[in-house]
Amino acid sequence: MTPVGGRGGSPSAPRSADVAQLAGVSRKTVSRVLNNEPYVSDDVRRRVIEAAEKLGYRLNNAARALASGRTRSIGVVALGTAGYGTASLLVAIEKAVRDSGYALRVVNTLDGEPDDIARAVDSLLEQGVDGIIVSEPVLEGEVSVRVDVPVLFLGAPPAFGGPRAMTAGTGADLLARAATDHLLDLGHQTVHHLAGPLRWYAARDRVEGWRAALAARGRHQPPLVEGDWSADSGYQAGRELAADPEVTAVFVSGDDMAIGLIHALAEAGRRVPHDVSVIGFDGNPVFAYVTPPLTTVRQPFDAAAREGVRLLVHAIEKPDTEVPPASDPPVELVVRASTAPPPSSPAGRRTLSPRSHI
């Protein structure tokens, strides 16, 4: 006897005819059910869905969606850029969503325009997603959009309301504080800061962490310098900071900017870390191979994505229960050769002697 879904004793992928045979209906009825067409009784719809799931039919996700009222998909609104941070976070989100058993739908935006974000959200809602992740680090104004599914704002405060809006993946201020504390622990009297563009939530969070670390130690807060995440903006800031002999330590809001800053310091005769220590932010592994290898704070992209998706899936699948609070992200400081004690300290003189420094 030929088994259902196979021929000649060799199993193969089940077909719609197999579903129809098991459910006791026509193939046309199977098609109507799986395409959610009208004029099908509840009993017939139930039998077809159960048959499709029992056979492992290739559209069983659609069948489950019809049975549960969910599409098993999550939409993501993401900034359309190939920058290391935003791209790494999107990859981490995709993995976390798929590991949770959901499909992913992505709509890119252009630099935080409210209308663009609203259109992206509407597009995802039209696709019937069960929840939305907003991974948009820039927002210029109020977003006018109506949302009837749970929404997760990843690394940013809520930009619009919904039945269940939540925030996760924040904590850049904690990472920035750790970076600043590292330089202060080495003996630097204060730490200058090269910030990212302050219209970005992430840049503002890092500024807050830097300020909090200095305030906790009672240290002078130098004027911050604003960049745009690019190495070129880091280079321009480096030329400015190199002219100030009081600068011995700089916390930079992004690794790319840190590399540009180090280049400008070298051109001005300010050696890193002999004269100025530099610490970056992001954890791009490429910068372990520059000269000097860059000390940095590694962003926990995977952990932030997993935590956020966990909360969102909870809100989707358990709508009548409270969403658990988000946990703080892990802090990982990657210490390399771009940071050292200041040259004026005894520790700095030992560290920076020609024989001991590499």
Salt bridges, closest charged atoms under 4 A:
ASP18 OD1 - ARG15 NH2 3.44
ASP43 OD1 - ARG46 NH2 2.69
ASP43 OD2 - ARG47 NH1 2.97
GLU50 OE1 - ARG46 NH1 3.20
GLU94 OE2 - ARG98 NE 3.37
ASP99 OD2 - LYS95 NZ 2.85
ASP111 OD2 - ARG199 NH1 3.32
ASP116 OD1 - ARG119 NH2 3.68
GLU140 OE2 - ARG199 NE 2.47
ASP181 OD1 - ARG217 NH2 3.70
ASP185 OD1 - ARG217 NH2 2.41
GLU267 OE2 - HIS263 NE2 3.32
ASP275 OD2 - ARG271 NE 3.49
GLU307 OE2 - ARG310 NH2 3.00
GLU317 OE2 - ARG72 NH1 3.20
GLU332 OE2 - ARG298 NH1 2.57
